[in-house]
Amino acid sequence: MKPVVAIVGRPNVGKSTLFNRLAGARKAIVEDIPGVTRDRLYDSSDWNGREFIIIDTGGIRFNEGDIFAREIKLQAELAIEEADVIVLVLDSREGITAEDEQVANLLRKSNKPVVLAANKVEEFKKQLDYYEFYKLGLGDPIPVSAMHGYNTNELLDAVISHFKPALEYEEEGDAIKIAIVGRPNVGKSSLVNALLGEERVIVSDVPGTTRDAIDTPFQFKGQNYLLIDTAGMRRKSRIKETTERYSVIRTLKAIERADVVLIMLDATEGVAEQDKKIAGYVHEQSRANIIVVNKWDLVEKDGQTMNRFDKDIREELKFLSYSPIMYVSALTKKRIFQVLEIVNFVAEQHHRRVNTAELNQVINEAMMLNPLPGGGGKRIKILYSTQVRVAPPTFVFFSNKPEMVHFSYLRYLENALRKNFGFEGTPIRLLLRQNTERDNC
């Protein structure tokens, strides 16, 4: 799983600037798909081949009489609890303050590795006063300029040096790992309880098959599963709402581990903005997924009710056009075990591999029906295609002018792949590469 890095410190030391600098350095494919949004409180980054989640926090203050200061401090403490490595940002111009020392004391109690970032350094050739930060007893201060990006490479080297080795985790046999995600009160835990409460479902008592207290292995019709519940997102009181902001980190970890993600919606409320964000995370992580509409028993129905729901969901979650939609009731257990049948199906689709000859035949036929437009006086061509990986299915197209192939044409090719090979419930990744052979046409 990806390590988590929390950026903390008192107000106005440049935490968010550093966060934006490190998150902006992440190399990722940007998709031109509306509705895929990201909460800027956290993001993904990578350095020297190690990917990690990075969290921004509010400025920590220790004024107990200020309710906002208490809530911000609580948020920071939760981020620290989630983190594998903590970056303490300090202001090199102001030196150590009383609040810096209080934050340092807080971090020492966490027993987590801490990297000191002496921010706002302008001239790195001079001997500066950031050496006083050694007094905090948290190791070597690293001078940086988050504003200009100076010396952030050394900072990142120090951060990833504290990561645990990227080990291959032992898989849970042939178990399909299912993460259940969604807003509070959509029925995630009710679905888990309904699945585990059925007589035909056997909860495994084999030691060593779980990773966390929230993991539940079970068996249904001879197939092993591992349920990864994200119950932390259920909290609702005012203080706990701020807690929930960081429970999304646990959800991201669950999504990353899963083979299939169940995106749960509330049939009585429709698609909310937070639903779009959660679905966007699943799509960005390229996980197989199913849209599960719960509380279907509470909806008044006529002959067209399900069709109307389908249309509304497809409109709101356009980027999940490939995802099956299921209507269930965790309370009455209506269709809940059909969900497992669809889980099996989309897991297979997620790992499907297409024969190269069949793939090129489909792509060539698609290009004959809708040829690529010309570019710069020379015809744009896709000369060859191959599948390079599964989970998600990823295809590389070799072109004489890959930079001239518009994303809308890739969407057209994706639709051709889905029409011919299925891939229901799984994202497809299409990559363009320069053809290395001489093209004389």
Secondary structure, DSSP 4 states (H G I P E B T S, - for coil): ---EEEEE-STTSSHHHHHHHHHHT---PPP--TT----TTEEEEEETTEEEEEEE-PPP---TT-HHHHHHHHHHHHHHHH-SEEEEEEETTT---HHHHHHHHHHHHHT--EEEEEE----TTS--GGGGGGGGSSS-EEE-BTTTTBTHHHHHHHHHTTSPP---PPP-TTPEEEEEEESTTSSHHHHHHHHHHSTT-EE---TT--SSTTEEEEEETTEEEEEEE-GGGG--SHHHHHHHHHHHHHHHHHHHH-SEEEEEEETTTB--HHHHHHHHHHHHTT-EEEEEEE-GGGS---TTHHHHHHHHHHHHTGGGTTS-EEE-BTTTTBTHHHHHHHHHHHHHHHT----HHHHHHHHHHHHHHSPPPEETTEE--EEEEEEEETTTTEEEEEESSGGGS-HHHHHHHHHHHHHHH--TTS--EEEEEE--S----
